Amino acid sequence: MKRRYRPTGPDEATRLLVWDRDHGQCVRCGSALRWTTWQCHHRRPRALGGSSRPDTNVPANLLALCPSCHTHVESHRAEALTNGWLVLQLTDPACVAVLVEHGARWTYLTRDGGLSDDPPERGAA
């Protein structure tokens, strides 16, 4: 029996929010991205059942990366955790600051696709 493909990534509207928030640039290296080749990176990985969590595909958990930086982030996990490009499974990505703009700025990613200099208020899920 053939298994059906079950999409686990963000929908097109969410991808567009992430693209706009990150200005069509890779958040790690700052390079201009092409819509057809950029990669929508999950800060909290989808593995080990993470893809079934309702907040997996919210903008706070997603980053725009070029393919090269996506490979780097996945290959250098300690650095990625330090810089907020990855977060641990039990962590709310909205509560972890992330280094953006080619290492020039720390910010929090909001669930609605924005940026904030301040962490979300406690209990504001």
C-alpha positions as CSV (number, residue, x, y, z in Angstrom):
1,M,0.0,0.0,0.0
2,K,1.3,3.4,-1.0
3,R,1.6,6.0,1.8
4,R,0.0,9.4,1.1
5,Y,2.0,12.5,1.4
6,R,1.0,14.6,4.4
7,P,2.2,18.2,4.2
8,T,3.7,19.3,7.5
9,G,5.1,22.7,6.5
10,P,3.5,26.1,6.7
11,D,0.7,27.1,4.3
12,E,1.4,29.7,1.6
13,A,-0.1,32.6,3.6
14,T,2.3,31.9,6.5
15,R,5.3,31.5,4.1
16,L,4.4,35.0,2.7
17,L,4.3,36.5,6.2
18,V,7.7,35.1,7.0
19,W,9.1,36.3,3.6
20,D,7.7,39.8,4.2
21,R,8.9,39.9,7.9
22,D,12.4,38.9,6.8
23,H,12.4,41.3,3.8
24,G,13.1,38.5,1.3
25,Q,16.6,38.1,2.8
26,C,18.3,35.3,4.6
27,V,18.3,36.1,8.3
28,R,21.7,34.6,8.8
29,C,23.8,35.9,6.0
30,G,21.7,38.8,4.7
31,S,21.7,37.6,1.1
32,A,18.7,38.4,-1.2
33,L,16.5,35.4,-1.6
34,R,14.5,34.2,-4.6
35,W,11.0,33.1,-3.9
36,T,11.6,29.8,-5.8
37,T,14.7,28.7,-3.8
38,W,14.4,30.1,-0.3
39,Q,13.9,27.7,2.6
40,C,11.4,28.2,5.4
41,H,13.3,26.9,8.5
42,H,11.6,25.6,11.6
43,R,13.4,26.9,14.7
44,R,11.9,24.1,16.8
45,P,12.4,21.0,14.6
46,R,9.4,19.0,13.4
47,A,11.1,15.7,14.1
48,L,10.0,13.4,17.0
49,G,6.4,14.3,16.6
50,G,6.9,18.1,16.7
51,S,5.0,18.5,13.4
52,S,1.7,17.6,15.2
53,R,2.0,20.6,17.6
54,P,-0.4,23.4,16.7
55,D,2.4,26.1,16.9
56,T,4.8,24.3,14.6
57,N,4.0,26.4,11.6
58,V,3.5,29.8,13.2
59,P,5.7,32.7,12.1
60,A,7.5,32.8,15.5
61,N,8.9,29.3,14.7
62,L,9.9,30.1,11.1
63,L,12.9,31.8,9.5
64,A,13.8,32.7,5.9
65,L,17.1,31.1,5.1
66,C,19.1,30.6,1.9
67,P,19.9,26.9,1.2
68,S,23.6,27.3,2.2
69,C,22.7,28.9,5.6
70,H,19.9,26.3,6.2
71,T,22.6,23.6,5.8
72,H,24.9,25.5,8.1
73,V,22.2,25.9,10.8
74,E,21.3,22.2,10.7
75,S,25.0,21.2,10.7
76,H,26.1,23.5,13.5
77,R,23.4,23.0,16.1
78,A,25.2,24.4,19.1
79,E,25.8,27.7,17.3
80,A,22.2,27.7,16.0
81,L,20.9,27.2,19.6
82,T,23.1,30.0,20.9
83,N,21.8,32.4,18.1
84,G,18.1,31.4,18.4
85,W,18.0,29.8,14.9
86,L,17.1,26.6,16.7
87,V,15.1,26.1,19.9
88,L,14.6,23.1,22.0
89,Q,11.5,20.9,21.6
90,L,9.8,22.0,24.9
91,T,10.5,25.7,24.3
92,D,8.1,28.3,22.9
93,P,9.9,29.9,20.0
94,A,8.2,33.2,20.6
95,C,10.0,33.4,24.0
96,V,13.5,32.9,22.5
97,A,15.3,35.9,21.0
98,V,16.9,35.3,17.6
99,L,19.9,36.9,15.9
100,V,18.8,38.5,12.6
101,E,20.0,41.0,10.0
102,H,23.4,39.3,9.4
103,G,24.2,39.3,13.2
104,A,23.3,42.9,13.7
105,R,20.1,42.6,15.8
106,W,18.5,40.4,18.5
107,T,14.7,40.3,18.3
108,Y,11.7,38.2,19.2
109,L,9.5,36.8,16.4
110,T,5.8,37.2,17.1
111,R,3.1,34.7,16.4
112,D,1.4,37.1,13.9
113,G,4.5,37.5,11.8
114,G,6.1,40.6,13.3
115,L,9.2,41.5,15.3
116,S,9.4,42.7,18.8
117,D,12.3,44.1,20.9
118,D,10.6,42.7,24.0
119,P,9.7,39.1,24.9
120,P,6.0,38.2,25.0
121,E,4.3,38.7,28.3
122,R,4.1,35.7,30.6
123,G,1.0,33.6,29.8
124,A,0.2,35.5,26.6
125,A,-0.1,32.5,24.3
